Each structure stands twice: as structure tokens, then as C-alpha cells.
Amino acid sequence: VALPLLLLLLLAPRARGSLLVADTHAGRLMELHGDSPTCTLYEDRRAVEVKLSRSDPRRVRPSSPEQFDALVRACHDHNHLGGGGGPAGPLGLGPGLRQTGFIYPGTKWCGPGSTAQYYDDLGYHEAEDACCREHDHCPAVLEAGQCAQGLCNNAIYTKSHCDCDARFRRCLRSVGSETANLIGSIFFNVVQVSCFKEKRPCFSEDVDDRSGRCRMRFHAQARYEEFGGSGYSSSPSASGLVSNLLSSILPFRKR
């Protein structure tokens, strides 16, 4: 099975990124990160306000209530949900418990492994799922513990050739939906999994003795900017989104 596409951060405790998913209608906030608990839910209005005001706007993604509820259920069902203050309370994992990923709600290919019964079996989010399916079928991968062309994958998950990750990025961008944006943000900005490719230019000293081919190297993924430039969306701006979210929760602070 190729590289897990969504909550691979559950298997990668050293992931350094994090993402804030904001319910734009109910003023709730979900933080996805690599440490336990992987999902932290903020429902208290004051806690949401403080978290948003202190966060980098580029880390915030808007979400519909339906998508937000689906993420909450997925985190809760897999015991990855923790409380971020307020009425939600602490619901995190206990120390030492192994984390495992899950398939993104509404898809069958966007996660560790697949729940699809056959190749053309796609979830509700068909276009996004097709992007994940293509990435799962990357012809050039390094399985966990596998070595090739002078490069060994010592991670606990599969890594893909950089060409496959680039196609995955372009595919999600072409879909451009809320779901595609969130999947892309998590994969490239939170999980931050490296890809691999052949060393270029390839000189004689760069040739692997065993395979006779150019040695490969791991490469860090470029950050996927969600707003403007090469990102998913140019409107609204990142800072404008946070301002709008803060404005929307102010009427509900006292309840």
C-alpha cells in the first residue's frame, strides 16, 4: 500500500506541523497535529478566540459544519480526540498507546490503506478520492525498511517518488474543493513527509554500485500555501479569514 494520505501524522510522532480546522458556522475549532492526542477539539468560545488570535493565519482552514462533524466523529471513533479547554473536557489518549490512522470521512483511499473493494470503488468525495487513489498507486515507492539505489527508508510508513507527490499536489489543486484543500494542507503542511528522487546531475561517483543507477536522495516537501500564490485559494486572505472567524464567535462568547 502506498503512502498514507491524510492522518499519517498519527503514525509520525515527529511531525512538526499542525493545522487548525474552523467550523465557520458554529465557532468550533479542531487542531490536528503529530503529538498525542492527535485531534484537539475547542468548543468553548473564549478558548477558540484565544487560540485563533495567537495562531499563524496560514495554519487555519475553514470547514463546513458537516465536514467538521465528520472529522470529530473520525477522531472520536479512533480515540484520537482531546479537549482544548472548556466544556469538551480531556478525551485524549493515555501515555504509551500506539496511534493508528483512519480513512478520511467520505473517501475510501485517503488514509492508511484503503477500504475500497475494487479500483473504481470511490467514496462520496469522488474527485478527491481519485487523487488519493492515483497517489496510492504510485509506481515508485520505498516501503518501510526498504532500501534501493543507495537509499533506505527507516520510517514506519511508505514514501513515494517526488513525481508522484507532485502529481498528487496538482490533482488536489485542480479539484479545489474544501475537502481537497484540507487533505492537501494536512499532507504537505502538517505531516511533512519527505519524498525521494534520483540525484541530478548524476556523476560517476553518484552511481549506486549494486543497481548501477544514480543514487536517490530524500527531499523535503515545499510548504503548500493555502492562500494566494501557489496555494489552493486566493480568496479570502489568511488574515481575513481569521478576522471573520473571530467576528463570528464574538456574539456567542457568553452563553
Secondary structure as UniProt FT lines:
FT   HELIX           7..11
FT   TURN            13..14
FT   STRAND          18..23
FT   TURN            24..26
FT   STRAND          29..33
FT   STRAND          39..42
FT   HELIX           45..53
FT   HELIX           57..59
FT   STRAND          60..63
FT   HELIX           65..77
FT   TURN            78..79
FT   STRAND          81..83
FT   HELIX           86..88
FT   TURN            95..96
FT   TURN            105..106
FT   TURN            119..120
FT   HELIX           126..136
FT   STRAND          141..142
FT   TURN            144..145
FT   STRAND          147..148
FT   TURN            149..150
FT   STRAND          151..152
FT   STRAND          159..161
FT   HELIX           162..175
FT   HELIX           178..185
FT   HELIX           186..191
FT   STRAND          195..198
FT   HELIX           204..206
FT   TURN            209..211
FT   STRAND          216..219
FT   TURN            229..230
FT   HELIX           238..249
FT   HELIX           250..252
//
